[in-house]
Structures are given as structure tokens and as C-alpha cells.
Amino acid sequence: MAAVEAKAQQVLAVRQQFPDESLATLYDPLTMPPALVKAHQELDRAVDLCYRPAAFPTELSRLEFLFEQYRQLAAPLLPVAGSAPKGRRKAAPATE
């Protein structure tokens, strides 16, 4: 985790080199400064190593892995399909 924190701080330090640029400009794929691209690549590699011994081969494989991890962590928090939320009773049918 210390490596991730250090690399995240490096991203922030590189961004400070461009105080007059908006985040939209800094993160536009066509205008992103090479130093910022490199800092983010290094951060990505540090995060990858938190999950596995080698970096992910592609950005897509990284995203698929992380979304699957999120799905597994969130699954116990989500209601089971077809069940009513606890603590709520169905309303009695209206009578005329």
C-alpha cells in the first residue's frame, strides 16, 4: 500500500506542474502531458501488484478484474432477487 500512496502522490505532484490547466485539459487523451501519462501508468502498476504478482496485460483486463472484485464484495449487501426488503410489510388490499 505504501507504493500505491507514493505513486498517487507522484500523480498529484505532476499535476501541480500544470497549475493553469484544467483537469479536463490534463486528462484529455489528445493533450495529456507525457509526464502525467507516465505517472498514471506507474500508479496503475502499483495498484496491479496489490491484487496479483504481475501487471494486467491490458486496461480492459484490469477493469474486468476490479469490477468482478467489486461485484463479489457488494453481493452480500444487495437484496436477493424476488424478496421484499426487511422491515416492510405489504399493504393490505383495499376494500370497498
Summary of the structure (lengths in Angstrom):
residues: 96
radius of gyration: 22.1
end to end distance: 64.8
largest distance: 72.9
contacts: 174
relative contact order: 0.10
helix: 58%
strand: 0%
